[in-house]
Amino acid sequence: MKIEENKVVSLTYELRVTDEAGEDTLVETADAENPMVFLFGVSGLPEKFEQELEGKAAGDSFKFTVASEDGYGDLDESAVVPVPKNVFEVEGKIDDEMVQVGNYIPMSDNEGNHMQGRIVSVEADHVLMDFNHPLAGMDMHFEGTVIDVREATQEEISHGHVHGAGGHHH
């Protein structure tokens, strides 16, 4: 069975990124015990990632690069914003363990949209937060193997995600 729309794909991979300094770093691994499992066509992954896998079958290996502009885009300077320190208060106090440079904090905007922000700096009256995707501005290099390809169930297709092993549980 080949990878195409509405197929459940399981794969192992190593993801390396090239940062702005040109350095390659291993940032994520999915192994046989914890493979990546997703519903092809509605995964939310970069389109270029899915294009590179389309047509492959169980046992096929892959090695490709997704350039930053085809992945999570370039770094957007306007996504780095000061957030008033009182936003981080719980019962009138700031959790110093949580509010540390480099930590990712789940937040929501004025419309209730959820997002992750990385703390860039902690100042006297504000916390500088970066709301870019963690892989924005980086070329992503994937190398791995397709473990399994199967038909998605009608329920998985209607819900837009995988159920069961490696997927979502209701």
C-alpha positions in Angstrom: 0.0 0.0 0.0 1.3 3.4 -1.0 1.2 6.7 1.0 -1.6 8.8 -0.3 -4.5 10.9 1.1 -6.5 9.3 3.9 -3.8 6.7 4.7 -2.4 6.3 8.2 1.4 6.5 8.0 3.8 5.2 10.6 7.5 6.1 10.2 10.8 6.4 12.0 13.1 9.3 11.4 15.8 11.6 12.6 15.2 15.3 12.2 18.3 17.6 12.0 18.0 21.3 11.5 20.4 23.9 10.1 20.4 27.0 12.1 21.2 30.5 11.0 24.9 29.9 11.7 24.9 26.9 9.3 25.2 24.3 12.1 23.3 21.0 11.9 21.8 19.8 15.1 19.7 16.6 15.8 16.4 17.9 17.3 14.0 15.0 17.2 14.0 11.2 16.8 11.1 8.9 16.2 12.2 5.2 16.7 10.4 1.9 16.2 9.1 1.9 19.8 7.7 5.5 19.4 7.1 6.0 15.7 5.5 9.1 14.2 1.9 8.2 13.2 -0.3 10.6 11.2 -3.2 10.8 8.8 -1.8 11.7 5.4 -3.3 14.8 3.9 -4.6 16.4 7.1 -1.5 16.0 9.4 -0.8 19.7 9.9 2.8 19.0 8.9 4.4 21.2 6.2 3.0 20.4 2.7 6.5 19.8 1.4 7.0 17.0 4.1 4.0 15.2 2.9 4.9 15.7 -0.8 8.3 14.0 -0.2 6.6 10.9 1.4 3.7 10.5 -1.1 3.8 7.3 -3.0 6.2 5.5 -0.6 5.4 2.2 0.9 6.3 0.2 4.1 10.0 -0.5 4.1 10.9 2.4 1.9 13.6 4.7 3.3 13.7 8.5 2.7 16.1 11.3 3.0 15.0 14.9 2.1 15.3 18.5 3.2 12.4 20.9 3.8 13.8 24.5 3.4 12.6 27.0 6.0 10.3 28.8 3.5 8.6 25.4 2.7 8.5 24.4 6.4 7.6 26.8 9.2 8.7 30.0 7.4 11.4 32.5 8.2 11.6 34.1 11.7 9.1 36.9 12.0 10.5 39.7 14.2 6.9 40.9 14.9 6.2 37.6 16.7 8.7 38.6 19.4 6.7 40.7 21.8 6.9 42.1 25.3 4.3 40.7 27.6 3.5 42.5 30.9 5.0 40.6 33.8 1.6 40.5 35.7 0.3 38.1 33.0 2.5 35.5 34.6 1.3 36.0 38.1 -0.6 33.2 39.9 -2.2 34.4 43.1 -0.2 37.6 43.0 3.2 35.9 42.6 5.4 35.0 39.6 6.6 31.4 39.4 10.3 31.9 39.0 10.8 28.3 38.0 8.4 28.7 35.1 9.5 32.2 34.0 13.0 31.4 32.8 14.8 32.2 29.6 14.3 29.4 27.1 11.1 27.9 28.6 8.1 27.4 26.4 4.9 28.7 28.0 1.4 27.8 26.8 -0.5 31.1 26.2 -3.6 32.4 24.4 -4.3 35.6 22.6 -7.2 38.0 23.0 -9.4 35.8 20.8 -8.6 32.7 22.8 -6.2 31.1 20.2 -3.7 28.8 21.9 0.0 29.2 21.1 3.4 28.4 22.6 5.8 31.2 23.4 9.5 30.9 24.2 10.9 33.3 26.9 13.7 35.3 25.3 14.4 37.6 28.3 12.9 38.5 31.7 13.0 42.3 32.3 11.8 44.4 35.3 8.3 45.1 34.0 7.9 42.6 31.1 8.8 39.2 29.7 10.0 39.2 26.1 8.3 36.2 24.3 9.0 34.7 20.9 5.8 33.2 19.3 7.6 31.9 16.2 7.3 28.2 15.6 10.4 26.6 17.3 11.6 25.4 13.8 11.0 28.7 12.0 14.0 30.0 10.1 15.6 26.5 9.9 16.0 24.0 7.1 14.8 20.6 8.3 16.7 17.5 7.2 14.7 14.2 7.5 16.1 10.7 7.2 14.1 7.6 8.1 12.0 4.6 7.1 8.3 4.1 6.4 7.2 1.4 8.9 3.5 1.0 7.9 0.8 2.4 5.7 -2.8 1.4 6.2 -6.3 2.6 5.3 -7.7 5.2 7.7 -11.1 4.3 9.2 -14.1 6.5 8.4 -14.0 7.7 12.0 -10.3 8.7 11.7 -11.1 10.5 8.4 -14.1 12.4 9.9 -12.2 13.3 13.0 -9.1 14.3 11.0 -6.6 12.3 13.1 -5.4 8.8 13.9 -7.0 6.8 16.6 -5.5 3.8 18.6 -1.8 3.0 18.8 0.3 6.1 18.2 -2.8 8.2 17.7 -5.6 10.0 19.6 -7.6 8.3 22.3 -11.2 9.6 23.0 
